[in-house]
Amino acid sequence: MQTSAQKVIQDLTNRVQAEKEELEQLERERDLWKYNAQMNDKEALRGNERKKNIMKKGGPLCYFCNKNHVPSLCRTYPDGISRQKSLENQGKCIKCLKIGHQNGDNFCEKHHIVCRTCQQSHVKAVCPILYPKKDTPPKILRARRRSLIRAQKKKDFQEPENKHEQLTSTKAPCQENWSDF
């Protein structure tokens, strides 16, 4: 016969185990969702012969660890900085992921590529903002996101190149409104 304290401990242990299993299930579903999103991403599939050929052969798919999984789900190199170092060690470019020119703008066919998240010149899979180190404090992550949002807003609200066009386009509707009176 169990004492009431033992029953409480057993009940708590069961609850913790159930919560742990539920969390693991959610993580598996999240990983599957990310994988499906990656596979459905037109940009990721368009024109990437390496991925198509490797998927047909059943060989490695990840650019970072050369194992058979989607690069964005790489657990060997989970953060952007370690992924960049992996590419560097393999002699690959962080813009086009090809071997041979290691980020030389003059030689890379994708020298114009810009990450939409951090505005740096690299592919999305190596972005240190999208894929931060796990031990990065939340305060730093929030600060990075805020600075990115500010930079994006600043970019969105920059003055147009032709100020004359801006003035004429804003005056036209006002003149129409005043002429109605």
C-alpha positions, 0 to 999 in steps of 0.5 A: 500500500502506497502512502499519500506522498508516494501517490503524489510523487507517482502522479507528478512523475506520470504527468512529467512523463506525459508532458515530455512525450507531448513535447517530443511529439510537438518537436517531431511535428514541427520538424516535419512541418519545416521539412514540408515547407522546405520541400514546397518552397518553389525557390528551393526547388527551382533550378537546383540540380544538385538537390534533384540528382542527390534526391534521386540517388538517395545520397547526401542532401545536406550541404553542411554535414553531407548526410541525407536530410534537408539542410535547414534541419541539420543537427550537426550544424544547427546554427548559422555561424557553425554552418558558415564555418562548415562551408568554409572548411569544405571550400564552399561559397556561402552565396551559391554553395559551390566549391571553388571560389569561397565567397569571392564576389568576382567569381560567384555567379550569385554575388548579388544574393542578399539574405532577406532577414539580415541583409547580408550576402549569404543564403538563408540557411546560414543566416545567424539571425534565422539560425542562432546558437541555442545558448544565445540569450533571448535578450540578444535575440530580441535586440537583433530582431528589433534592429532588423525591423528598424532597418527594414522600416528605414529601408521601406520609408526611404525617399524616392530617387526622384523627389520631383515625382514624389511631389507631383504625385502627392499634389495631384490628389490634393488639387482635385479635392480642393477644386471640388469646393 
